[in-house]
Amino acid sequence: MYAADPPLPPPDGGDTGTPGAPSSPIDLYLYVLIIAAIVLTFYFMRKSNRQIA
């Protein structure tokens, strides 16, 4: 009556073939892009405020 437990992912990060590697290297790339976008947004906001004042 009870369903079987789902199989656990392998501890080596999936099927990337390298032990301990993240299963999706795109995640780190997205984090870097998001941080760069935030930094650039604040930079241009401050730059535009100086020109107005």
Secondary structure, 3 states (H helix, E strand, C coil): CCCCCCCCCCCCCCCCCCCCCCCCCHHHHHHHHHHHHHHHHHHHHHHHHHHHC
